[in-house]
Amino acid sequence: MKLYGALDLAFAALYAWFGFVLTPGRSTAFNVSLAIVCVLLAAGGAGLVAGARWGRPLARVACVLLLVFSAVVVLLLVAASAYLRGIYGPLGQGIATMTLAVAALVLEAFALLPIFQLRALYRREA
């Protein structure tokens, strides 16, 4: 579990750097959601690395929250893609394709780690 704890800490730092420094968002709701995800992920990772009793439950909550966050972001990106494709014609089709590519990257960057981590967290207890 220490490996997943270290990955949680690294990804929390990466998400915070990417979301607040490299590409800061304009939406307050998005920024607050990202901050909550980063804090919970870092706390769960620290608990797993330290071997604390509260580490596993907090890591589970962080993983579920990260999955919900990524699902909402992907849903909003797909909706934006559909809107752009319908409104802006041929230019919108190109922009919509790029938006769908970003949605695929969000799935890869945000959803894969918590899926595998939740599987490991529940398998080790059984």
N, CA, C and O atoms as a GROMACS GRO file, in nm:
protein
  504
    1MET      N    1   0.082  -0.120   0.000
    1MET     CA    2   0.000   0.000   0.000
    1MET      C    3   0.086   0.127   0.000
    1MET      O    4   0.040   0.235  -0.036
    2LYS      N    5   0.210   0.113   0.040
    2LYS     CA    6   0.298   0.230   0.041
    2LYS      C    7   0.319   0.283  -0.100
    2LYS      O    8   0.337   0.404  -0.120
    3LEU      N    9   0.318   0.193  -0.200
    3LEU     CA   10   0.333   0.237  -0.339
    3LEU      C   11   0.215   0.324  -0.379
    3LEU      O   12   0.234   0.430  -0.439
    4TYR      N   13   0.094   0.282  -0.347
    4TYR     CA   14  -0.023   0.363  -0.380
    4TYR      C   15  -0.024   0.493  -0.300
    4TYR      O   16  -0.069   0.596  -0.350
    5GLY      N   17   0.024   0.490  -0.178
    5GLY     CA   18   0.034   0.613  -0.100
    5GLY      C   19   0.130   0.712  -0.164
    5GLY      O   20   0.101   0.831  -0.173
    6ALA      N   21   0.245   0.662  -0.210
    6ALA     CA   22   0.342   0.750  -0.277
    6ALA      C   23   0.285   0.803  -0.408
    6ALA      O   24   0.305   0.919  -0.442
    7LEU      N   25   0.214   0.716  -0.482
    7LEU     CA   26   0.150   0.762  -0.605
    7LEU      C   27   0.044   0.867  -0.578
    7LEU      O   28   0.030   0.963  -0.653
    8ASP      N   29  -0.033   0.848  -0.469
    8ASP     CA   30  -0.134   0.949  -0.432
    8ASP      C   31  -0.069   1.084  -0.403
    8ASP      O   32  -0.117   1.188  -0.448
    9LEU      N   33   0.039   1.082  -0.328
    9LEU     CA   34   0.108   1.207  -0.297
    9LEU      C   35   0.162   1.273  -0.423
    9LEU      O   36   0.149   1.394  -0.441
   10ALA      N   37   0.222   1.194  -0.509
   10ALA     CA   38   0.279   1.249  -0.633
   10ALA      C   39   0.170   1.304  -0.725
   10ALA      O   40   0.184   1.413  -0.781
   11PHE      N   41   0.061   1.228  -0.739
   11PHE     CA   42  -0.046   1.275  -0.827
   11PHE      C   43  -0.121   1.394  -0.768
   11PHE      O   44  -0.168   1.480  -0.844
   12ALA      N   45  -0.133   1.401  -0.637
   12ALA     CA   46  -0.196   1.519  -0.576
   12ALA      C   47  -0.114   1.644  -0.606
   12ALA      O   48  -0.169   1.749  -0.639
   13ALA      N   49   0.018   1.632  -0.595
   13ALA     CA   50   0.105   1.746  -0.628
   13ALA      C   51   0.097   1.779  -0.776
   13ALA      O   52   0.094   1.896  -0.814
   14LEU      N   53   0.093   1.677  -0.860
   14LEU     CA   54   0.084   1.698  -1.005
   14LEU      C   55  -0.048   1.764  -1.043
   14LEU      O   56  -0.051   1.856  -1.124
   15TYR      N   57  -0.158   1.716  -0.986
   15TYR     CA   58  -0.288   1.776  -1.015
   15TYR      C   59  -0.294   1.922  -0.968
   15TYR      O   60  -0.348   2.008  -1.038
   16ALA      N   61  -0.239   1.948  -0.851
   16ALA     CA   62  -0.239   2.086  -0.800
   16ALA      C   63  -0.154   2.176  -0.890
   16ALA      O   64  -0.195   2.288  -0.922
   17TRP      N   65  -0.037   2.128  -0.928
   17TRP     CA   66   0.050   2.210  -1.015
   17TRP      C   67  -0.017   2.234  -1.149
   17TRP      O   68  -0.017   2.346  -1.200
   18PHE      N   69  -0.072   2.128  -1.206
   18PHE     CA   70  -0.135   2.140  -1.337
   18PHE      C   71  -0.259   2.227  -1.331
   18PHE      O   72  -0.280   2.311  -1.419
   19GLY      N   73  -0.343   2.208  -1.228
   19GLY     CA   74  -0.470   2.279  -1.220
   19GLY      C   75  -0.464   2.421  -1.169
   19GLY      O   76  -0.552   2.502  -1.200
   20PHE      N   77  -0.360   2.454  -1.092
   20PHE     CA   78  -0.354   2.588  -1.034
   20PHE      C   79  -0.240   2.673  -1.089
   20PHE      O   80  -0.248   2.796  -1.084
   21VAL      N   81  -0.136   2.611  -1.142
   21VAL     CA   82  -0.021   2.686  -1.192
   21VAL      C   83  -0.015   2.685  -1.344
   21VAL      O   84  -0.012   2.790  -1.408
   22LEU      N   85  -0.014   2.566  -1.401
   22LEU     CA   86   0.006   2.554  -1.545
   22LEU      C   87  -0.117   2.600  -1.624
   22LEU      O   88  -0.104   2.679  -1.718
   23THR      N   89  -0.234   2.552  -1.588
   23THR     CA   90  -0.358   2.589  -1.657
   23THR      C   91  -0.466   2.625  -1.556
   23THR      O   92  -0.559   2.547  -1.536
   24PRO      N   93  -0.455   2.740  -1.492
   24PRO     CA   94  -0.555   2.776  -1.390
   24PRO      C   95  -0.694   2.794  -1.452
   24PRO      O   96  -0.708   2.851  -1.560
   25GLY      N   97  -0.794   2.744  -1.381
   25GLY     CA   98  -0.931   2.756  -1.428
   25GLY      C   99  -0.994   2.886  -1.384
   25GLY      O  100  -0.950   2.950  -1.288
   26ARG      N  101  -1.096   2.925  -1.455
   26ARG     CA  102  -1.168   3.048  -1.421
   26ARG      C  103  -1.289   3.021  -1.333
   26ARG      O  104  -1.344   3.112  -1.272
   27SER      N  105  -1.331   2.896  -1.327
   27SER     CA  106  -1.450   2.859  -1.252
   27SER      C  107  -1.414   2.835  -1.105
   27SER      O  108  -1.325   2.755  -1.075
   28THR      N  109  -1.481   2.903  -1.017
   28THR     CA  110  -1.458   2.885  -0.875
   28THR      C  111  -1.497   2.744  -0.831
   28THR      O  112  -1.428   2.684  -0.749
   29ALA      N  113  -1.607   2.692  -0.885
   29ALA     CA  114  -1.650   2.557  -0.848
   29ALA      C  115  -1.545   2.453  -0.888
   29ALA      O  116  -1.517   2.361  -0.812
   30PHE      N  117  -1.488   2.468  -1.007
   30PHE     CA  118  -1.384   2.376  -1.051
   30PHE      C  119  -1.261   2.385  -0.962
   30PHE      O  120  -1.204   2.283  -0.922
   31ASN      N  121  -1.219   2.507  -0.931
   31ASN     CA  122  -1.100   2.525  -0.846
   31ASN      C  123  -1.120   2.469  -0.706
   31ASN      O  124  -1.030   2.407  -0.650
   32VAL      N  125  -1.238   2.491  -0.649
   32VAL     CA  126  -1.266   2.437  -0.516
   32VAL      C  127  -1.272   2.285  -0.519
   32VAL      O  128  -1.218   2.219  -0.430
   33SER      N  129  -1.336   2.229  -0.622
   33SER     CA  130  -1.343   2.083  -0.635
   33SER      C  131  -1.204   2.023  -0.651
   33SER      O  132  -1.172   1.922  -0.589
   34LEU      N  133  -1.122   2.085  -0.734
   34LEU     CA  134  -0.986   2.036  -0.753
   34LEU      C  135  -0.905   2.046  -0.624
   34LEU      O  136  -0.826   1.956  -0.594
   35ALA      N  137  -0.922   2.152  -0.550
   35ALA     CA  138  -0.850   2.167  -0.424
   35ALA      C  139  -0.892   2.058  -0.324
   35ALA      O  140  -0.807   2.001  -0.256
   36ILE      N  141  -1.021   2.030  -0.316
   36ILE     CA  142  -1.069   1.925  -0.225
   36ILE      C  143  -1.014   1.789  -0.266
   36ILE      O  144  -0.970   1.712  -0.181
   37VAL      N  145  -1.015   1.760  -0.396
   37VAL     CA  146  -0.961   1.633  -0.445
   37VAL      C  147  -0.813   1.622  -0.412
   37VAL      O  148  -0.767   1.518  -0.364
   38CYS      N  149  -0.738   1.729  -0.435
   38CYS     CA  150  -0.593   1.727  -0.409
   38CYS      C  151  -0.563   1.708  -0.260
   38CYS      O  152  -0.474   1.631  -0.225
   39VAL      N  153  -0.636   1.777  -0.175
   39VAL     CA  154  -0.613   1.766  -0.030
   39VAL      C  155  -0.648   1.626   0.019
   39VAL      O  156  -0.571   1.566   0.094
   40LEU      N  157  -0.763   1.573  -0.022
   40LEU     CA  158  -0.801   1.438   0.021
   40LEU      C  159  -0.706   1.331  -0.034
   40LEU      O  160  -0.673   1.236   0.036
   41LEU      N  161  -0.662   1.348  -0.158
   41LEU     CA  162  -0.570   1.252  -0.217
   41LEU      C  163  -0.436   1.256  -0.144
   41LEU      O  164  -0.377   1.151  -0.118
   42ALA      N  165  -0.387   1.375  -0.113
   42ALA     CA  166  -0.261   1.387  -0.040
   42ALA      C  167  -0.274   1.331   0.102
   42ALA      O  168  -0.183   1.263   0.150
   43ALA      N  169  -0.385   1.358   0.168
   43ALA     CA  170  -0.403   1.307   0.304
   43ALA      C  171  -0.416   1.155   0.304
   43ALA      O  172  -0.358   1.088   0.389
   44GLY      N  173  -0.490   1.100   0.209
   44GLY     CA  174  -0.502   0.955   0.198
   44GLY      C  175  -0.368   0.890   0.166
   44GLY      O  176  -0.335   0.784   0.219
   45GLY      N  177  -0.292   0.954   0.078
   45GLY     CA  178  -0.160   0.903   0.045
   45GLY      C  179  -0.066   0.907   0.164
   45GLY      O  180   0.011   0.813   0.186
   46ALA      N  181  -0.072   1.015   0.240
   46ALA     CA  182   0.012   1.023   0.360
   46ALA      C  183  -0.027   0.916   0.462
   46ALA      O  184   0.059   0.858   0.527
   47GLY      N  185  -0.156   0.891   0.475
   47GLY     CA  186  -0.202   0.787   0.566
   47GLY      C  187  -0.158   0.648   0.522
   47GLY      O  188  -0.124   0.564   0.606
   48LEU      N  189  -0.159   0.623   0.392
   48LEU     CA  190  -0.113   0.493   0.342
   48LEU      C  191   0.038   0.476   0.360
   48LEU      O  192   0.085   0.369   0.398
   49VAL      N  193   0.112   0.582   0.334
   49VAL     CA  194   0.258   0.574   0.351
   49VAL      C  195   0.294   0.553   0.497
   49VAL      O  196   0.384   0.476   0.529
   50ALA      N  197   0.224   0.623   0.586
   50ALA     CA  198   0.252   0.612   0.729
   50ALA      C  199   0.197   0.484   0.790
   50ALA      O  200   0.236   0.447   0.901
   51GLY      N  201   0.108   0.416   0.720
   51GLY     CA  202   0.048   0.294   0.773
   51GLY      C  203  -0.055   0.322   0.880
   51GLY      O  204  -0.081   0.236   0.965
   52ALA      N  205  -0.115   0.439   0.877
   52ALA     CA  206  -0.214   0.477   0.977
   52ALA      C  207  -0.346   0.402   0.953
   52ALA      O  208  -0.376   0.362   0.841
   53ARG      N  209  -0.422   0.384   1.059
   53ARG     CA  210  -0.551   0.314   1.049
   53ARG      C  211  -0.649   0.390   0.961
   53ARG      O  212  -0.731   0.329   0.892
   54TRP      N  213  -0.641   0.520   0.963
   54TRP     CA  214  -0.734   0.602   0.886
   54TRP      C  215  -0.689   0.617   0.740
   54TRP      O  216  -0.760   0.679   0.661
   55GLY      N  217  -0.575   0.563   0.705
   55GLY     CA  218  -0.522   0.579   0.570
   55GLY      C  219  -0.607   0.512   0.463
   55GLY      O  220  -0.637   0.573   0.360
   56ARG      N  221  -0.646   0.387   0.488
   56ARG     CA  222  -0.726   0.314   0.389
   56ARG      C  223  -0.863   0.377   0.366
   56ARG      O  224  -0.900   0.400   0.251
   57PRO      N  225  -0.940   0.405   0.471
   57PRO     CA  226  -1.072   0.466   0.446
   57PRO      C  227  -1.062   0.602   0.377
   57PRO      O  228  -1.143   0.634   0.289
   58LEU      N  229  -0.964   0.682   0.416
   58LEU     CA  230  -0.949   0.812   0.353
   58LEU      C  231  -0.904   0.797   0.208
   58LEU      O  232  -0.946   0.873   0.122
   59ALA      N  233  -0.818   0.700   0.182
   59ALA     CA  234  -0.774   0.676   0.043
   59ALA      C  235  -0.893   0.630  -0.042
   59ALA      O  236  -0.903   0.668  -0.158
   60ARG      N  237  -0.981   0.549   0.015
   60ARG     CA  238  -1.101   0.507  -0.059
   60ARG      C  239  -1.189   0.626  -0.093
   60ARG      O  240  -1.236   0.640  -0.206
   61VAL      N  241  -1.212   0.712   0.006
   61VAL     CA  242  -1.295   0.831  -0.018
   61VAL      C  243  -1.231   0.919  -0.124
   61VAL      O  244  -1.300   0.970  -0.212
   62ALA      N  245  -1.100   0.937  -0.117
   62ALA     CA  246  -1.030   1.019  -0.216
   62ALA      C  247  -1.041   0.959  -0.355
   62ALA      O  248  -1.060   1.032  -0.453
   63CYS      N  249  -1.030   0.828  -0.365
   63CYS     CA  250  -1.040   0.762  -0.496
   63CYS      C  251  -1.180   0.775  -0.554
   63CYS      O  252  -1.195   0.803  -0.673
   64VAL      N  253  -1.280   0.755  -0.473
   64VAL     CA  254  -1.418   0.769  -0.521
   64VAL      C  255  -1.444   0.913  -0.563
   64VAL      O  256  -1.506   0.937  -0.667
   65LEU      N  257  -1.398   1.007  -0.484
   65LEU     CA  258  -1.417   1.149  -0.518
   65LEU      C  259  -1.343   1.184  -0.648
   65LEU      O  260  -1.395   1.259  -0.730
   66LEU      N  261  -1.224   1.130  -0.666
   66LEU     CA  262  -1.149   1.155  -0.788
   66LEU      C  263  -1.220   1.094  -0.909
   66LEU      O  264  -1.220   1.154  -1.017
   67LEU      N  265  -1.279   0.976  -0.893
   67LEU     CA  266  -1.356   0.917  -1.002
   67LEU      C  267  -1.479   1.001  -1.036
   67LEU      O  268  -1.511   1.020  -1.154
   68VAL      N  269  -1.547   1.050  -0.935
   68VAL     CA  270  -1.664   1.136  -0.959
   68VAL      C  271  -1.621   1.265  -1.027
   68VAL      O  272  -1.686   1.311  -1.121
   69PHE      N  273  -1.511   1.324  -0.980
   69PHE     CA  274  -1.458   1.447  -1.039
   69PHE      C  275  -1.425   1.425  -1.187
   69PHE      O  276  -1.461   1.506  -1.272
   70SER      N  277  -1.356   1.315  -1.217
   70SER     CA  278  -1.319   1.290  -1.356
   70SER      C  279  -1.441   1.261  -1.442
   70SER      O  280  -1.445   1.301  -1.559
   71ALA      N  281  -1.541   1.193  -1.387
   71ALA     CA  282  -1.663   1.166  -1.463
   71ALA      C  283  -1.737   1.295  -1.496
   71ALA      O  284  -1.788   1.311  -1.608
   72VAL      N  285  -1.744   1.386  -1.401
   72VAL     CA  286  -1.811   1.514  -1.426
   72VAL      C  287  -1.734   1.596  -1.530
   72VAL      O  288  -1.795   1.656  -1.618
   73VAL      N  289  -1.602   1.599  -1.520
   73VAL     CA  290  -1.522   1.673  -1.617
   73VAL      C  291  -1.539   1.615  -1.757
   73VAL      O  292  -1.555   1.689  -1.853
   74VAL      N  293  -1.536   1.483  -1.768
   74VAL     CA  294  -1.554   1.420  -1.899
   74VAL      C  295  -1.693   1.448  -1.953
   74VAL      O  296  -1.709   1.478  -2.072
   75LEU      N  297  -1.794   1.440  -1.869
   75LEU     CA  298  -1.931   1.469  -1.911
   75LEU      C  299  -1.943   1.612  -1.963
   75LEU      O  300  -2.005   1.636  -2.066
   76LEU      N  301  -1.884   1.706  -1.892
   76LEU     CA  302  -1.890   1.846  -1.936
   76LEU      C  303  -1.811   1.868  -2.065
   76LEU      O  304  -1.854   1.947  -2.150
   77LEU      N  305  -1.699   1.801  -2.081
   77LEU     CA  306  -1.621   1.813  -2.205
   77LEU      C  307  -1.697   1.754  -2.324
   77LEU      O  308  -1.694   1.811  -2.433
   78VAL      N  309  -1.764   1.642  -2.304
   78VAL     CA  310  -1.842   1.582  -2.412
   78VAL      C  311  -1.960   1.673  -2.448
   78VAL      O  312  -1.992   1.688  -2.566
   79ALA      N  313  -2.024   1.732  -2.348
   79ALA     CA  314  -2.134   1.825  -2.376
   79ALA      C  315  -2.084   1.949  -2.451
   79ALA      O  316  -2.150   1.997  -2.542
   80ALA      N  317  -1.967   1.999  -2.412
   80ALA     CA  318  -1.910   2.113  -2.483
   80ALA      C  319  -1.874   2.076  -2.626
   80ALA      O  320  -1.891   2.155  -2.719
   81SER      N  321  -1.824   1.955  -2.644
   81SER     CA  322  -1.791   1.908  -2.779
   81SER      C  323  -1.915   1.902  -2.867
   81SER      O  324  -1.911   1.945  -2.983
   82ALA      N  325  -2.023   1.850  -2.814
   82ALA     CA  326  -2.148   1.842  -2.890
   82ALA      C  327  -2.200   1.981  -2.925
   82ALA      O  328  -2.247   2.005  -3.036
   83TYR      N  329  -2.191   2.072  -2.830
   83TYR     CA  330  -2.236   2.209  -2.854
   83TYR      C  331  -2.152   2.275  -2.964
   83TYR      O  332  -2.206   2.336  -3.056
   84LEU      N  333  -2.020   2.262  -2.954
   84LEU     CA  334  -1.933   2.324  -3.053
   84LEU      C  335  -1.955   2.266  -3.192
   84LEU      O  336  -1.954   2.338  -3.292
   85ARG      N  337  -1.973   2.136  -3.197
   85ARG     CA  338  -1.995   2.070  -3.327
   85ARG      C  339  -2.127   2.116  -3.389
   85ARG      O  340  -2.135   2.135  -3.511
   86GLY      N  341  -2.229   2.133  -3.309
   86GLY     CA  342  -2.359   2.172  -3.361
   86GLY      C  343  -2.370   2.318  -3.398
   86GLY      O  344  -2.442   2.353  -3.492
   87ILE      N  345  -2.300   2.404  -3.330
   87ILE     CA  346  -2.315   2.548  -3.350
   87ILE      C  347  -2.220   2.604  -3.456
   87ILE      O  348  -2.261   2.688  -3.536
   88TYR      N  349  -2.096   2.559  -3.458
   88TYR     CA  350  -1.995   2.626  -3.537
   88TYR      C  351  -1.957   2.556  -3.667
   88TYR      O  352  -1.857   2.595  -3.729
   89GLY      N  353  -2.030   2.457  -3.710
   89GLY     CA  354  -2.007   2.396  -3.841
   89GLY      C  355  -1.872   2.327  -3.852
   89GLY      O  356  -1.828   2.260  -3.758
   90PRO      N  357  -1.805   2.343  -3.968
   90PRO     CA  358  -1.677   2.273  -3.990
   90PRO      C  359  -1.568   2.311  -3.888
   90PRO      O  360  -1.491   2.225  -3.845
   91LEU      N  361  -1.562   2.436  -3.849
   91LEU     CA  362  -1.465   2.477  -3.747
   91LEU      C  363  -1.498   2.411  -3.614
   91LEU      O  364  -1.409   2.366  -3.542
   92GLY      N  365  -1.625   2.405  -3.582
   92GLY     CA  366  -1.669   2.341  -3.459
   92GLY      C  367  -1.640   2.192  -3.457
   92GLY      O  368  -1.617   2.135  -3.351
   93GLN      N  369  -1.640   2.129  -3.574
   93GLN     CA  370  -1.607   1.986  -3.581
   93GLN      C  371  -1.462   1.962  -3.540
   93GLN      O  372  -1.432   1.867  -3.469
   94GLY      N  373  -1.373   2.048  -3.586
   94GLY     CA  374  -1.233   2.036  -3.548
   94GLY      C  375  -1.212   2.062  -3.401
   94GLY      O  376  -1.139   1.989  -3.334
   95ILE      N  377  -1.276   2.165  -3.350
   95ILE     CA  378  -1.264   2.197  -3.207
   95ILE      C  379  -1.327   2.085  -3.123
   95ILE      O  380  -1.275   2.050  -3.017
   96ALA      N  381  -1.439   2.031  -3.171
   96ALA     CA  382  -1.505   1.922  -3.099
   96ALA      C  383  -1.416   1.799  -3.093
   96ALA      O  384  -1.412   1.730  -2.991
   97THR      N  385  -1.344   1.771  -3.200
   97THR     CA  386  -1.252   1.657  -3.200
   97THR      C  387  -1.142   1.678  -3.097
   97THR      O  388  -1.105   1.585  -3.025
   98MET      N  389  -1.089   1.797  -3.090
   98MET     CA  390  -0.986   1.826  -2.990
   98MET      C  391  -1.041   1.817  -2.848
   98MET      O  392  -0.972   1.770  -2.758
   99THR      N  393  -1.164   1.860  -2.830
   99THR     CA  394  -1.227   1.851  -2.698
   99THR      C  395  -1.245   1.705  -2.656
   99THR      O  396  -1.226   1.671  -2.540
  100LEU      N  397  -1.283   1.620  -2.750
  100LEU     CA  398  -1.297   1.477  -2.719
  100LEU      C  399  -1.160   1.415  -2.688
  100LEU      O  400  -1.151   1.324  -2.605
  101ALA      N  401  -1.055   1.462  -2.755
  101ALA     CA  402  -0.920   1.414  -2.724
  101ALA      C  403  -0.881   1.453  -2.582
  101ALA      O  404  -0.819   1.374  -2.510
  102VAL      N  405  -0.917   1.573  -2.542
  102VAL     CA  406  -0.889   1.617  -2.404
  102VAL      C  407  -0.969   1.532  -2.305
  102VAL      O  408  -0.917   1.497  -2.199
  103ALA      N  409  -1.093   1.499  -2.339
  103ALA     CA  410  -1.174   1.413  -2.251
  103ALA      C  411  -1.108   1.276  -2.234
  103ALA      O  412  -1.108   1.220  -2.125
  104ALA      N  413  -1.052   1.222  -2.342
  104ALA     CA  414  -0.982   1.094  -2.332
  104ALA      C  415  -0.858   1.106  -2.244
  104ALA      O  416  -0.826   1.014  -2.168
  105LEU      N  417  -0.788   1.217  -2.254
  105LEU     CA  418  -0.671   1.238  -2.168
  105LEU      C  419  -0.710   1.254  -2.021
  105LEU      O  420  -0.638   1.209  -1.932
  106VAL      N  421  -0.824   1.316  -1.996
  106VAL     CA  422  -0.872   1.329  -1.859
  106VAL      C  423  -0.902   1.191  -1.801
  106VAL      O  424  -0.868   1.162  -1.686
  107LEU      N  425  -0.963   1.105  -1.881
  107LEU     CA  426  -0.988   0.968  -1.834
  107LEU      C  427  -0.858   0.898  -1.800
  107LEU      O  428  -0.848   0.830  -1.698
  108GLU      N  429  -0.760   0.913  -1.886
  108GLU     CA  430  -0.632   0.848  -1.863
  108GLU      C  431  -0.559   0.905  -1.742
  108GLU      O  432  -0.502   0.830  -1.662
  109ALA      N  433  -0.560   1.036  -1.728
  109ALA     CA  434  -0.482   1.100  -1.622
  109ALA      C  435  -0.551   1.099  -1.486
  109ALA      O  436  -0.484   1.097  -1.383
  110PHE      N  437  -0.684   1.100  -1.484
  110PHE     CA  438  -0.756   1.112  -1.358
  110PHE      C  439  -0.826   0.984  -1.312
  110PHE      O  440  -0.846   0.965  -1.192
  111ALA      N  441  -0.863   0.897  -1.404
  111ALA     CA  442  -0.949   0.784  -1.365
  111ALA      C  443  -0.875   0.652  -1.349
  111ALA      O  444  -0.921   0.566  -1.274
  112LEU      N  445  -0.763   0.633  -1.417
  112LEU     CA  446  -0.697   0.502  -1.410
  112LEU      C  447  -0.638   0.472  -1.274
  112LEU      O  448  -0.656   0.361  -1.223
  113LEU      N  449  -0.569   0.566  -1.213
  113LEU     CA  450  -0.509   0.542  -1.082
  113LEU      C  451  -0.613   0.504  -0.978
  113LEU      O  452  -0.595   0.404  -0.909
  114PRO      N  453  -0.723   0.580  -0.961
  114PRO     CA  454  -0.819   0.541  -0.858
  114PRO      C  455  -0.889   0.408  -0.887
  114PRO      O  456  -0.927   0.338  -0.793
  115ILE      N  457  -0.907   0.373  -1.014
  115ILE     CA  458  -0.968   0.244  -1.044
  115ILE      C  459  -0.881   0.130  -0.994
  115ILE      O  460  -0.929   0.040  -0.925
  116PHE      N  461  -0.753   0.134  -1.029
  116PHE     CA  462  -0.662   0.028  -0.984
  116PHE      C  463  -0.640   0.032  -0.834
  116PHE      O  464  -0.628  -0.072  -0.770
  117GLN      N  465  -0.636   0.152  -0.778
  117GLN     CA  466  -0.614   0.164  -0.634
  117GLN      C  467  -0.733   0.111  -0.555
  117GLN      O  468  -0.715   0.041  -0.455
  118LEU      N  469  -0.854   0.143  -0.597
  118LEU     CA  470  -0.972   0.089  -0.528
  118LEU      C  471  -0.975  -0.063  -0.536
  118LEU      O  472  -1.010  -0.130  -0.439
  119ARG      N  473  -0.938  -0.115  -0.649
  119ARG     CA  474  -0.932  -0.261  -0.662
  119ARG      C  475  -0.833  -0.320  -0.562
  119ARG      O  476  -0.862  -0.420  -0.497
  120ALA      N  477  -0.718  -0.258  -0.549
  120ALA     CA  478  -0.617  -0.308  -0.454
  120ALA      C  479  -0.660  -0.286  -0.309
  120ALA      O  480  -0.635  -0.372  -0.224
  121LEU      N  481  -0.723  -0.174  -0.281
  121LEU     CA  482  -0.764  -0.146  -0.142
  121LEU      C  483  -0.872  -0.245  -0.096
  121LEU      O  484  -0.870  -0.287   0.019
  122TYR      N  485  -0.964  -0.281  -0.183
  122TYR     CA  486  -1.068  -0.376  -0.142
  122TYR      C  487  -1.021  -0.520  -0.148
  122TYR      O  488  -1.069  -0.603  -0.070
  123ARG      N  489  -0.928  -0.552  -0.236
  123ARG     CA  490  -0.880  -0.689  -0.247
  123ARG      C  491  -0.794  -0.726  -0.127
  123ARG      O  492  -0.802  -0.841  -0.082
  124ARG      N  493  -0.715  -0.638  -0.075
  124ARG     CA  494  -0.623  -0.670   0.035
  124ARG      C  495  -0.694  -0.693   0.167
  124ARG      O  496  -0.641  -0.761   0.255
  125GLU      N  497  -0.814  -0.637   0.180
  125GLU     CA  498  -0.886  -0.655   0.307
  125GLU      C  499  -0.963  -0.786   0.312
  125GLU      O  500  -0.987  -0.839   0.420
  126ALA      N  501  -1.002  -0.836   0.198
  126ALA     CA  502  -1.087  -0.957   0.196
  126ALA      C  503  -1.017  -1.079   0.248
  126ALA      O  504  -1.077  -1.187   0.252
   0.00000   0.00000   0.00000
